[in-house]
Amino acid sequence: MIDLSIKIKCHTFKYISVATIIGLIILISSCTNRQITNNYNNPVISFFSHYVCDMQNATKIIIKYELISNLTHLLIMDNGGNKYYLLEHEHITEMLNNVTHKLYDDLIITNNIYQVVYSMQNKNYYGRRIFDISPLLQQCLMKCNYKDISIYEPSEYPVMSGNFNFCVVYPITSNERNKGFLIGFINQIKLYDVLPEDAIIVDKYGMVIIKPEKSIVNTIPIPDLQNNYGTFEQKQYSIMEVKYKNIEWYLLSP
């Protein structure tokens, strides 16, 4: 029996010397055309870094108990594979819930051929190819960084559900070989909850990712994003650059 009491915590320690602080002050004072920020006052980075740490806990469980190999083995059994999966599903869910914060619309585990071996919310996905569930999701997996986490813009998941989720892809590596992926689906409403009211997020090409419900803006000219402030839809916004993992976005706050 697997010990369900295991809890793994993710801690980050940062030590900043006086010389480093002075250097940062000089750097900030010398920058005039770009707003300087850090992870602590950037709500987008703070939001996703919490999920990255949370999913790291889950990947440790997946690797320790070789869940991908074991669940893939059930798939190729001649008889009873699906039955045994259903028996194991609740046990695995309880294990993952012990080390995460239950913040996801779904958590999916795939093997390295993009085959679903576990879904926390959709048991009927077991054994299906990611492409059959969402062609867009397979594109995300195929272009993700195998050595680091990748975060993708909201897309509809499940398809035709009306729910839009950020997709966080965590590659699972053991003995320097890719075993598969852990995919976390984060409802975009959760990000709205931590952003300033009426905030807008755009990608590096000026395409709008997040905007107020009544806003009609879909693109913002790239040159306008290079300033500290801008006026859009007759409202002034401060502009903050967001760079984290594969993200290159801009946060516009009124």
N, C-alpha and C positions, 0 to 999 in steps of 0.2 A: 504494500500500500504506500502510495506517495504521501509524504508528510505535507499536509495542507497548511501547516502553521508557518511555513517559510515565508519570510518577508524580506525583501531586498530594498534598500533605500539608495537613492542617488543623491550625492552631495557634491557641491562645487565650492571650493575654497579659493578666494582670491586675496592676494596680499599686495598692497600698493605702497611703494616707498615714497618718502617725501620728494625725492628727486623726480620720480615718475609723475607725481601730482603737479609739480612745478612745470615739467615739460608739457603736460596736457594743457595747463593754463595758457602757456605761451602759444601752443598750437591753436587753441580755440580762438585766442585774441587775434591771430593772424589770418583767420578764415573769415571772409566777408560775404561770399556769395553762396554759401551752403550751410544750412543749419546743422550743427554738430550735436549728436545725441549719443546715448549709450543704451545698453539693454534694459537698464532699470527704469528709464522714463520713456521707453518706446513700447507702447502697449501691445503692438503686434508681435514683437520679438518675445516679450514676456509671456504672452499668451501661448505661442507655439513652443517655447523652450520648456514649459511645464509638461506639455504632451510628449515631447521628445524624451524627457527624463522618465515619464510614466511608462512609455512604451519600451524603454530600455529595460525596465524591471521585467516586463512580460517576455522580452526576448531571452533573458537569462533563464527563465523557466522553460521556454521552448527548447533551448539548447541543452540544458541540464538533463531533461527527461526525454530528449530526442523525439519530440512530439511529431515532427515532420516525417521522420523515417517510419515511426510506428503507425501514424495515420495513413501514410501512403501504402504501407504493407496491408492494412485493412482493405484498401481499395482493390488490391489485386487478388484478394482471397476469392476462391471459387464460390464459397458458400458462407453466408453470414456476415460478410464484411460490413454491410450497411447496418445490420442489427447490432453488431459490436460497437460501431461508431456511435449509434444512438445511446448505448449504455455508457460510453466514455464521455459523451458530450457534456453532460452535467458536471462530471468530475473535473474536466478540463476547464470549464467555465468557472467553477468555484476556485480552482487554482489561480486562474488569471485575475479573478476579482480580488483575490487575496493580496495581489501585488500592484493593482492599478486602482484608479479612482472612479471607475464606472462612468466615464465621461463621454463615451462614444455612442454614435448611432449603431455602429457595428465594428467588430474586430474580425478580420479575415486572415487566415494563414494559408499560404500557397506553398507548393513545392517548387523546385527550380524549373519545372516545365509549365508553370502558370496554371496548375491544377489546384482547385480549392480542396484543402484537407480539413478545414475547420472554418465555421462562421458562427459567431456568438449569437446572432439574431436570426439567421436564415439557414436552418438545418438542411433544407432542400438544395442548397448550393454544393453540398458535399459531392466531390467527384467531378464537378463541372469545370470546364475551362473558363478562365477569366474572360476570354473573348465572348463567350456565350452569355455572360452576365452583363458585361459592359465593354464594348470595343474601345471606348475611351480609356477605361481603366487599364486595359492591356497595353495601350500606347504609353501610359504613364510608367508601367513596369519596365517596358522595353527601353525607355530612354532615361531611367533613373540611374543615379550614381550607386554602383554596387559597393562602394566603400563608405558611404555616408547616407544619411536620411535625406529624402526628397519630399518637398511639400508642393501640392498642386492646387490650382484654383478650384472653386466650387463647381461641382457637376452634379447632375441629378442621380441620386442613389437612394433606394433601388430605382431602376429605370421606370418612368411613368408614375413615380410616387409623389412628385411635387416637392420632395425634400432635397435640398442642395447642401452638399457636404464638401468640406476640404478633405483632400486625400493625403494622408501622411504615410509614406512608404519607407519601411525600415528593413533593409536587407539583412538576412540572417546568415552569418558566416561561421563555419566551424572548420578548424584545421585548414584555414586559408581557402576554403571552397564554399561557394555559394550554395546554400541548402534550400533557400526559398525566401519568402517575404512575409513580414507582418504588416498588414494594412489597417490603419485606423481611419475611420470616417467621423469627421467632426462637423456637426451641424453649423452652418455659417451664422446662425442666430447667436451662438455662443460668443463669436467674435464681436458681433454688434453690441453685446452686453458690456464689453470692456472698452469699446471705442467712445470717443467724445460724440455727443449727439450730432447728427447730420454729417459725420465724417465720411470721407470718400477715400477709397484705395484704388490706385491704378498701377498697372504693370509698367515695365521700363519702356514699353512702346506707346504708352499713353492710353491704353485700353482700360476702361473702368471695370474693376472687379467687385467692389462693394460701393453702394451709394444709398442715400436716403430713399425711402419708398416712393416719394413724389418727384424725385429728381428725373430729368429727362436726358442728362448728360451721359454720353456713351464713350466719348474720347476727349482727351485733353492734349493740346499741342505739346510735344516734347520740350521745346525751348522754355515754355512756361513752367515746367517742372524743375528747371535748373535754378530757380529763384527761391528765396526764403518765404515769399508770400505771393499770392495770386488771387484774382477775383474771378469767380465762376458762378453763373446763375445769380448775379447781382449780390454775391456774398463773398466777403474776404476770408481766405483760408491761409493758415500757416502750412508750410510744406516740409515734411520730414522724410528723408530717405530711409528705406528699410532694406537692409542687407542681412540675410540670415540663411544659412545652408544654401539652397539653390534659389532662394527668393531674392528678387531685385524689384522692389515695389516702391511706391511713394504713398505716404499717409498725409491726407489733406484734412486739417482740423479747423473748423470755423472759430 
